[in-house]
Amino acid sequence: MPHHIPPAVIVDGTLYTLLAFSIATWSLIVFKIWQFTRNGFQNRRFSSAFWGASDLGIAESLPVFTARGPHARIAQHGFEWLNEMRSASGKALKFRGSPEELLGQALKMQSQVEQRALESGLTLLASIGSTAPFVGLFGTVLGIMHALHEISQSGSASLDVVAGPIGDALIATAIGIAVAVPAVLAYNFFLRRVKHHRLELDHFAGSFLHLVFNTDNTQG
């Protein structure tokens, strides 16, 4: 440990780092809960309106307040691709090939965009969950080294002299574990939710593709 840096400063820096980790963890937890709740509500509202429409023209022109959410953006991307293909009359290179396969690829790309949005923040949660205990342990080791140095200078090794500083140093490890547990639990929970939403996105994209190429309104 550098002699010009007080040990207490390094230990306090470790604790403040864990505090920042904790704030980031709970901020992400609140944000992800809001994100998944909002997306679920918007998907249900849009799906109800979309599949309740009498034809694709009505489904494409749903009101703005209804056409929100991941499913709505996938459908919008699909409609934009179809309109662009028709206006290009198949002359552009990106429209050369089977329209069904090309549209399926376009929908898949938009689904991946939505998936990445759902996965945002999970890497940070996983990183905090895996590193917070080690940061706490680092603070504990430094705290114990500082405590032993103080004890050696005092010339007394009685239990009441040793127990206090060592106990204070162990607090960093406890805080590190306390920070890591919510991060790991939240990561596992949100990872399951991401997988569930991914299946819903793939199912909607597949249903949209099937609808487009099995509806008379889309022919020609």
Contacts in CASP RR format, 6 or more apart in sequence:
PFRMAT RR
TARGET T0000
AUTHOR 0000-0000-0000
METHOD contacts of the structure
MODEL  1
MPHHIPPAVIVDGTLYTLLAFSIATWSLIVFKIWQFTRNGFQNRRFSSAF
WGASDLGIAESLPVFTARGPHARIAQHGFEWLNEMRSASGKALKFRGSPE
ELLGQALKMQSQVEQRALESGLTLLASIGSTAPFVGLFGTVLGIMHALHE
ISQSGSASLDVVAGPIGDALIATAIGIAVAVPAVLAYNFFLRRVKHHRLE
LDHFAGSFLHLVFNTDNTQG
1 7 0 8 1.000
1 10 0 8 1.000
1 142 0 8 1.000
1 145 0 8 1.000
7 142 0 8 1.000
7 143 0 8 1.000
7 145 0 8 1.000
7 146 0 8 1.000
7 149 0 8 1.000
8 146 0 8 1.000
10 139 0 8 1.000
10 142 0 8 1.000
11 139 0 8 1.000
11 142 0 8 1.000
11 143 0 8 1.000
11 146 0 8 1.000
11 169 0 8 1.000
11 172 0 8 1.000
14 135 0 8 1.000
14 136 0 8 1.000
14 138 0 8 1.000
14 139 0 8 1.000
14 142 0 8 1.000
14 172 0 8 1.000
15 139 0 8 1.000
15 172 0 8 1.000
15 175 0 8 1.000
17 135 0 8 1.000
18 132 0 8 1.000
18 135 0 8 1.000
18 136 0 8 1.000
18 172 0 8 1.000
18 175 0 8 1.000
18 176 0 8 1.000
18 179 0 8 1.000
21 128 0 8 1.000
21 131 0 8 1.000
21 132 0 8 1.000
21 135 0 8 1.000
21 176 0 8 1.000
21 179 0 8 1.000
21 183 0 8 1.000
22 178 0 8 1.000
22 179 0 8 1.000
24 124 0 8 1.000
24 128 0 8 1.000
25 125 0 8 1.000
25 128 0 8 1.000
25 179 0 8 1.000
25 182 0 8 1.000
25 183 0 8 1.000
25 186 0 8 1.000
26 182 0 8 1.000
28 121 0 8 1.000
28 124 0 8 1.000
28 125 0 8 1.000
28 186 0 8 1.000
29 182 0 8 1.000
29 186 0 8 1.000
32 121 0 8 1.000
32 186 0 8 1.000
32 190 0 8 1.000
35 118 0 8 1.000
36 118 0 8 1.000
36 190 0 8 1.000
36 193 0 8 1.000
36 197 0 8 1.000
38 69 0 8 1.000
39 69 0 8 1.000
39 70 0 8 1.000
39 118 0 8 1.000
39 197 0 8 1.000
40 197 0 8 1.000
42 68 0 8 1.000
42 69 0 8 1.000
42 70 0 8 1.000
42 71 0 8 1.000
42 72 0 8 1.000
43 69 0 8 1.000
43 70 0 8 1.000
43 71 0 8 1.000
43 72 0 8 1.000
43 200 0 8 1.000
43 204 0 8 1.000
45 66 0 8 1.000
45 68 0 8 1.000
46 62 0 8 1.000
46 66 0 8 1.000
46 67 0 8 1.000
46 68 0 8 1.000
46 69 0 8 1.000
46 71 0 8 1.000
46 72 0 8 1.000
46 75 0 8 1.000
47 71 0 8 1.000
47 204 0 8 1.000
49 59 0 8 1.000
49 62 0 8 1.000
49 66 0 8 1.000
49 67 0 8 1.000
50 59 0 8 1.000
50 62 0 8 1.000
50 71 0 8 1.000
50 72 0 8 1.000
50 75 0 8 1.000
52 59 0 8 1.000
53 59 0 8 1.000
53 62 0 8 1.000
55 215 0 8 1.000
55 217 0 8 1.000
56 211 0 8 1.000
56 212 0 8 1.000
56 215 0 8 1.000
56 217 0 8 1.000
56 218 0 8 1.000
57 217 0 8 1.000
59 75 0 8 1.000
60 75 0 8 1.000
60 79 0 8 1.000
62 72 0 8 1.000
66 72 0 8 1.000
67 75 0 8 1.000
67 76 0 8 1.000
70 114 0 8 1.000
70 117 0 8 1.000
70 118 0 8 1.000
70 197 0 8 1.000
70 201 0 8 1.000
71 200 0 8 1.000
71 201 0 8 1.000
71 204 0 8 1.000
73 110 0 8 1.000
73 114 0 8 1.000
74 107 0 8 1.000
74 110 0 8 1.000
74 111 0 8 1.000
74 114 0 8 1.000
74 201 0 8 1.000
74 204 0 8 1.000
74 205 0 8 1.000
74 208 0 8 1.000
75 204 0 8 1.000
75 208 0 8 1.000
77 106 0 8 1.000
77 107 0 8 1.000
77 110 0 8 1.000
78 103 0 8 1.000
78 106 0 8 1.000
78 107 0 8 1.000
78 110 0 8 1.000
78 208 0 8 1.000
78 212 0 8 1.000
81 102 0 8 1.000
81 103 0 8 1.000
81 106 0 8 1.000
82 103 0 8 1.000
82 212 0 8 1.000
82 218 0 8 1.000
84 95 0 8 1.000
85 95 0 8 1.000
85 99 0 8 1.000
85 102 0 8 1.000
85 103 0 8 1.000
86 220 0 8 1.000
88 95 0 8 1.000
90 96 0 8 1.000
94 102 0 8 1.000
95 102 0 8 1.000
99 213 0 8 1.000
100 209 0 8 1.000
100 213 0 8 1.000
103 209 0 8 1.000
103 212 0 8 1.000
103 213 0 8 1.000
104 205 0 8 1.000
104 206 0 8 1.000
104 209 0 8 1.000
107 205 0 8 1.000
107 206 0 8 1.000
107 208 0 8 1.000
107 209 0 8 1.000
108 205 0 8 1.000
110 205 0 8 1.000
111 198 0 8 1.000
111 201 0 8 1.000
111 202 0 8 1.000
111 205 0 8 1.000
114 201 0 8 1.000
115 194 0 8 1.000
115 197 0 8 1.000
115 198 0 8 1.000
115 201 0 8 1.000
118 193 0 8 1.000
118 194 0 8 1.000
118 197 0 8 1.000
118 198 0 8 1.000
119 194 0 8 1.000
122 187 0 8 1.000
122 190 0 8 1.000
122 191 0 8 1.000
122 194 0 8 1.000
125 183 0 8 1.000
125 184 0 8 1.000
125 186 0 8 1.000
125 187 0 8 1.000
125 190 0 8 1.000
126 183 0 8 1.000
126 184 0 8 1.000
126 187 0 8 1.000
128 179 0 8 1.000
128 180 0 8 1.000
128 183 0 8 1.000
129 179 0 8 1.000
129 180 0 8 1.000
129 183 0 8 1.000
129 184 0 8 1.000
129 187 0 8 1.000
130 180 0 8 1.000
130 184 0 8 1.000
132 176 0 8 1.000
132 177 0 8 1.000
132 179 0 8 1.000
132 180 0 8 1.000
132 183 0 8 1.000
133 173 0 8 1.000
133 176 0 8 1.000
133 177 0 8 1.000
133 180 0 8 1.000
135 176 0 8 1.000
136 172 0 8 1.000
136 173 0 8 1.000
136 175 0 8 1.000
136 176 0 8 1.000
137 172 0 8 1.000
137 173 0 8 1.000
137 176 0 8 1.000
138 172 0 8 1.000
139 169 0 8 1.000
139 172 0 8 1.000
139 173 0 8 1.000
140 169 0 8 1.000
140 170 0 8 1.000
140 171 0 8 1.000
140 172 0 8 1.000
140 173 0 8 1.000
141 169 0 8 1.000
142 169 0 8 1.000
143 165 0 8 1.000
143 168 0 8 1.000
143 169 0 8 1.000
143 172 0 8 1.000
144 165 0 8 1.000
144 166 0 8 1.000
144 169 0 8 1.000
146 165 0 8 1.000
146 169 0 8 1.000
147 162 0 8 1.000
147 164 0 8 1.000
147 165 0 8 1.000
147 166 0 8 1.000
147 168 0 8 1.000
147 169 0 8 1.000
150 165 0 8 1.000
151 157 0 8 1.000
151 161 0 8 1.000
151 162 0 8 1.000
151 165 0 8 1.000
154 161 0 8 1.000
212 218 0 8 1.000
END
